[in-house]
Amino acid sequence: MTDAITILVVEDDKGLNSLIQKTLQHAGFTTTGVFTGNDAIKTVMKNNDLIMLLDYKLPDITGKEIIERLREHDCIVPFIIVTGHGDEKIAVEMMKMGARDYIVKSTGLREILPHILSRVSRDLDREMKLARAESTLQLERIKLINILDSMADGVYIENDRHEIEYANPSLQQDFGDFSRKKCTEYFFQDRESCCPWCKKDDQGENNGSRLEWHSSRNDKTYDLITTPLSDPDGSTAVVGIFRDISEFKMARAEIDNRIKELEEFYEMAVGRELKMKELKEEVNRLSEEITYLKNRIRL
């Protein structure tokens, strides 16, 4: 990290400025130096990819004024404040303004500077990686929400306190706004116990479920799938998918009724066929008997 970012040494003592730069360069840092506050502002405004080692007392303006002017231009730069003996109150004030650390000018300044800047550099590197990871995570979350928002099936996410944190437009169309509602209130309104699909097993875990559920609120039947998800903070969320199968259930009922009617008709038809067969056999028997009797008469 030492060669990835430039150290801007802001010190009006030219000899000390040069000595500090040589010390840091020997430790592997890239450095540049200025001798006034205004030059420091100009340098940072051109390129803020640096760490500013800032002497508080400068011939033109103070370190505090430098930070304030940079902030007026929305230019935020990491800085370490350098003060003299007896200026601890100033150091504390600058820490509140965002200083990464403070150093008191002393005979041991050159020895501690590389260690402090190495630590600050590592901290900045971690923060940068974390910011990139959070940005990537946010983009992935936006993509996921866009996908969920476009789904025809209803989708919701609840936290480990059973509070609805998200419901897509399809689900809100069926159950309304979810803001600050627990799942029981959202799906049942008047139910106090947990939802049937929120029940946990003997070990107290929710391993997900799949069930068919009929809502008395909208008279719809759903194929409902719930799946637990582990959040980064260690808590467990639940994702639920509601697929409206009301029309399917109605169509299935109509088909079942039609099958039943056909089965009854088939049984009736088979019964009639058997009766017709018996009647035909009886007619044939009678015909044969009549023929026999006629022949006997001729004899």
LINQUIBEL-V592351 format. One record per pair of residues at least 4 apart in sequence whose C-alpha atoms are under 7 Angstrom apart, sorted by the first residue. I is the first residue (numbers start at 0). J is the second residue. D is the distance in Angstrom with one decimal. If there is no record, write none. Layout:
I:J:D
I:J:D
//
This chain:
0:120:6.4
0:121:6.9
1:27:5.7
1:28:4.8
1:117:6.8
2:27:6.4
2:28:5.2
2:29:5.7
4:29:6.9
4:48:6.5
4:49:5.3
5:28:7.0
5:29:5.0
5:30:5.3
5:49:4.7
5:50:6.3
6:29:6.2
6:30:4.6
6:31:6.4
6:49:5.6
6:50:4.9
6:51:5.9
6:52:6.8
7:30:5.9
7:31:5.1
7:32:5.5
7:49:6.6
7:50:6.0
7:51:4.7
7:52:5.9
8:16:6.6
8:31:6.2
8:32:4.6
8:33:6.4
8:51:6.2
8:52:4.9
8:53:6.5
9:32:6.0
9:33:5.2
9:34:5.7
9:35:6.9
9:39:6.6
9:52:6.0
9:53:4.9
9:54:5.9
10:16:5.5
10:33:6.6
10:34:5.1
10:53:6.9
10:54:5.5
11:34:4.1
11:35:6.1
11:57:6.2
12:16:6.0
13:17:6.1
14:18:6.2
15:19:6.0
16:20:6.3
16:32:6.8
17:21:6.2
18:22:6.2
19:23:6.3
19:109:6.6
20:24:6.0
20:30:6.0
21:25:6.0
22:26:6.5
22:109:6.6
23:27:6.5
23:28:5.4
23:113:6.0
24:28:4.7
24:29:5.9
24:30:6.7
26:113:6.4
33:38:6.2
33:39:6.1
35:39:6.3
35:57:6.2
35:58:6.6
35:59:6.4
36:40:6.3
36:57:6.5
36:59:6.3
36:60:5.7
36:65:6.3
37:41:6.3
38:42:6.1
39:43:6.2
40:44:6.0
40:65:6.6
40:69:6.7
41:45:6.4
42:46:6.4
43:47:4.8
47:76:5.9
50:76:6.7
50:77:5.2
50:78:5.4
51:77:6.4
51:78:4.4
51:79:6.2
52:78:5.8
52:79:5.0
52:80:6.2
53:62:6.5
53:78:6.7
53:79:6.0
53:80:4.9
53:81:5.7
54:62:6.5
54:80:6.0
54:81:4.6
54:82:6.3
55:61:5.5
55:62:4.3
55:80:6.4
55:81:5.9
55:82:5.7
56:61:5.2
56:62:6.5
57:61:5.7
60:64:6.3
61:65:6.5
62:66:6.5
63:67:6.3
63:93:6.9
64:68:6.1
65:69:6.2
66:70:6.2
67:71:6.3
68:72:6.8
69:73:6.5
69:74:5.1
69:75:6.8
70:74:5.3
70:75:6.2
77:98:6.9
77:99:6.7
78:98:5.3
78:99:5.9
79:98:5.4
79:99:5.4
79:100:5.1
79:101:5.5
80:90:7.0
80:98:6.4
80:100:6.6
80:101:4.7
80:102:6.3
81:101:5.7
81:102:4.8
81:103:5.8
81:104:6.6
82:86:6.1
82:90:6.9
82:102:6.3
82:103:5.0
82:104:6.1
83:103:5.4
83:104:5.2
84:103:6.2
84:104:6.9
86:90:6.4
87:91:6.2
88:92:6.2
89:93:6.2
90:94:6.2
90:101:6.2
91:95:6.4
92:96:6.5
93:97:6.5
93:98:5.7
94:98:4.4
94:99:6.8
94:100:6.8
99:119:6.9
104:108:6.0
107:111:6.5
108:112:6.1
111:115:6.3
112:116:6.1
113:117:5.9
114:118:6.3
115:119:6.2
116:120:5.9
117:121:6.2
118:122:6.2
119:123:6.1
120:124:6.1
121:125:6.2
122:126:6.1
123:127:6.0
124:128:6.2
125:129:6.0
126:130:6.0
127:131:6.2
128:132:6.1
129:133:6.0
130:134:6.0
131:135:6.1
132:136:6.0
133:137:6.0
134:138:6.2
135:139:6.2
136:140:6.1
137:141:6.2
138:142:6.2
139:143:6.1
140:144:6.1
141:145:6.1
142:146:6.3
143:147:6.2
144:148:5.9
145:149:6.3
146:150:6.5
147:154:6.9
147:167:6.3
148:167:5.0
148:168:6.0
151:169:6.1
152:169:6.3
152:240:6.6
152:241:5.7
152:242:5.1
153:167:6.3
153:169:4.9
153:170:4.2
153:240:5.7
153:241:4.7
153:242:6.5
154:166:5.7
154:167:5.6
154:170:6.2
154:239:5.6
154:240:4.6
154:241:6.2
155:165:5.4
155:166:4.2
155:167:6.5
155:238:5.8
155:239:5.3
155:240:6.8
156:163:5.9
156:164:5.6
156:165:5.1
156:166:6.6
156:236:6.8
156:237:5.6
156:238:4.6
156:239:6.4
157:161:5.5
157:162:5.2
157:163:4.3
157:164:5.3
157:236:5.6
157:237:5.3
157:238:6.7
158:162:5.5
158:163:6.7
158:164:6.8
158:235:6.6
158:236:4.4
158:237:6.5
159:234:6.4
159:235:5.5
159:236:5.5
161:181:5.4
161:182:5.9
162:179:6.9
162:180:5.8
162:181:4.1
162:182:6.0
163:177:6.4
163:179:6.9
163:180:5.9
163:181:5.7
163:182:6.0
166:170:6.1
166:171:6.4
166:177:6.8
167:171:6.3
168:172:6.0
169:173:6.8
170:174:6.1
171:175:4.4
171:176:5.8
174:185:6.9
174:186:6.8
177:185:6.5
180:184:6.2
180:185:6.0
181:185:6.1
182:186:6.0
183:187:5.4
183:188:6.4
183:190:5.8
183:191:6.8
183:193:6.2
183:194:5.9
184:188:4.1
184:189:6.5
184:190:6.7
193:197:6.2
193:198:7.0
196:208:6.3
197:205:6.9
198:205:6.7
199:203:5.2
199:204:5.0
199:205:4.6
200:204:5.5
200:205:6.4
205:227:6.7
206:226:6.9
206:227:6.3
207:225:4.9
207:226:4.4
207:227:5.9
208:224:5.8
208:225:5.3
208:226:7.0
209:223:5.6
209:224:4.5
209:225:6.5
210:222:6.1
210:223:5.4
210:224:6.8
211:221:5.7
211:222:4.8
211:223:6.0
212:220:5.7
212:221:5.2
212:222:6.6
212:223:6.8
213:218:6.7
213:219:5.7
213:220:4.2
213:221:6.2
214:218:5.4
214:219:5.5
214:220:6.2
219:243:6.9
219:245:5.5
220:243:6.0
220:244:5.6
220:245:4.9
221:241:5.8
221:242:5.2
221:243:4.6
221:244:5.3
221:245:6.9
222:241:6.0
222:242:5.1
222:243:6.6
222:244:6.4
223:239:6.9
223:240:5.7
223:241:4.8
223:242:6.4
224:239:5.6
224:240:5.3
224:241:6.9
225:237:6.6
225:238:5.6
225:239:4.3
225:240:6.4
226:237:5.6
226:238:5.3
226:239:6.5
227:235:6.5
227:236:5.7
227:237:4.4
227:238:6.3
228:235:5.6
228:236:5.0
228:237:5.8
229:233:6.3
229:234:6.0
229:235:4.6
229:236:6.2
230:234:5.4
230:235:5.8
230:236:6.6
244:248:6.0
245:249:6.2
246:250:6.0
247:251:5.9
248:252:6.1
249:253:6.2
250:254:6.1
251:255:6.0
252:256:6.1
253:257:6.1
254:258:6.1
255:259:6.2
256:260:6.2
257:261:6.1
258:262:6.1
259:263:6.2
260:264:6.1
261:265:5.9
262:266:6.1
263:267:6.1
264:268:5.9
265:269:6.0
266:270:6.1
267:271:6.1
268:272:6.1
269:273:6.2
270:274:6.3
271:275:6.1
272:276:6.1
273:277:6.2
274:278:6.1
275:279:6.0
276:280:6.2
277:281:6.2
278:282:6.1
279:283:6.2
280:284:6.1
281:285:6.1
282:286:6.1
283:287:6.2
284:288:6.2
285:289:6.2
286:290:6.3
287:291:6.2
288:292:6.2
289:293:6.2
290:294:6.3
291:295:6.3
292:296:6.3
293:297:6.5
294:298:6.4
//
